Amino acid sequence: GFRTVLLSMDSANSVARLFQDYGWYVATGAVIAYVTWKYATGPDTVEMERRRRLREARRRAERLKRNTFFKAVDLKRRSEMSRRRRMEADNSPGVQPSSSSTPQETEPFPQMDTKSFLSSLTESLGPDAPTFMPDSIMDVFAIARVQRRPLFVYLHAPTGVVSIENLRGLLGSSPGQYLSQNFICWAGTMRDSQHGSEGYELAKHIGIPSFTHSLLMVLGVVSDEGTAEDDVAIQVVAIKTAASFRSPVEVLQWAVSCQDAWGRIGAKRQMETSRARIVRDQNSEYEQALAQDEQRLQEERQARERAANIERKRAEAKQRAEQQKRLRQAVRDSLPSEPAQGEGVISLRIVFPDGNKKVRRFDSESSLKALFEYVMAQEIVDSDGGDIDPQRLRIVTRFPRKILQSSKGNLRDNGIIRDSVLCVEEIFEAN
């Protein structure tokens, strides 16, 4: 037992030394582990993403309101159109009159806005009813588009024959739970009140011929990927009157069939979208390849044109050089022979633009033309070794500086009566 106590004390001392030497690292690791644990056990990422999408959908809905079919129209004209539609519907042989022997004198849902109507409807149907969203129809459309879920809509007819008790029986329990889990639910009234109603506008938009029967309908919000936020379409999946259902089982079966139909519509549309995307990508790749080929051909054409220009300029320069060479040779052959030293003979040192110097004797009575012909007969280049056009040359004396003109007199007349130095200069055009 004493040995066990000693071993325990040694272990404790070892742990104490370990903390003393590495306590800072242990504390740092503990802090990092705690922060990691807090982050890992934070709000669920899926729920946060769902809330973000919901907020984004509602923001989109506010923008959709300005550009969709729910625009305010003239109140008097709308009321008159509603009255005519009801009269035509009541007189139409295809619409059955109400089966109730006594018409309802009271309106179960009087003139209200959407939120008040939904609040009253939810309270009347009880907790087993579908969870109707208290937002406007445009907000609901935006949410359905983001979540890619079908939309279940109940449109209440003010003069309909379906009572609240019948509706509670049809939508309660299993149908209500199934609709809440698989659909986005919304309800409205088809009463054309003085201020209008969204339910009435929706029914009018999808082409409901009569507003005398309460309706259950399933709608879908369809839009292509990459389209604008307000570029959506409302597709009717199914519509039935509430009075046509006899039991909750029929409502549940109808909801299941509507969900299956919406799934088939979504799959077909997704297939069409994928096919359109493939075609669009192929067209884009083809156009890109075509543009690259066109650019390559254009670059090759430009390269050939540049090479042709360079070759043409080289040939022209060669032709000019040969022509000037022949001209210089002809001038050199026509020059008189250099006179011998003697009376009246002067020696001229001629400096060319490239620094080269030549000395030649001339008779003082020689014309300036002979001097110019001698200069032009030489192969004159600039400091870089390039040929200079003889038309861009002039001869000047140094002291005093004087520009000689080839057509004026002889050397003596121009003051050249003794050995002198002459400069050949290139004439540069003034900018």
ABEGO torsion letter per residue (X at the ends): XAAAAAAAAAAAAAAAAAAAAAAAAAAAAAAAAAAAAAAAABBBAAAAAAAAAAAAAAAAAAAAAAABABBBBBAAAAAAAAAAAAAAAAABAABBBBABABBBABBABBBBBAAAAAAAAAAAAEAABBBBBABBAAAAAAAAAAAGBBBBBBBBBAABABBAAAAAAAABEAAAAAAAAABBBBBBBABBBAAEBAAAAAAAAAGBABAABBBBBBBBBBBBBGBBAABBBBBBABBBBAAABABAAAAAAAAAAAAAAAAAAAAAAAAAAAAAAAAAAAAAAAAAAAAAAAAAAAAAAAAAAAAAAAAAAAAAAAAAAAAAAAAAAAAAAABBBBBBBEBGBBBBBBBBAAGBBBBBBBBAABBAAAAAAAAAABBBBBAAGBBBBAAABBBBBAOBBBBBBAABEBAAAAGBABBBBBBBBBBBBBX
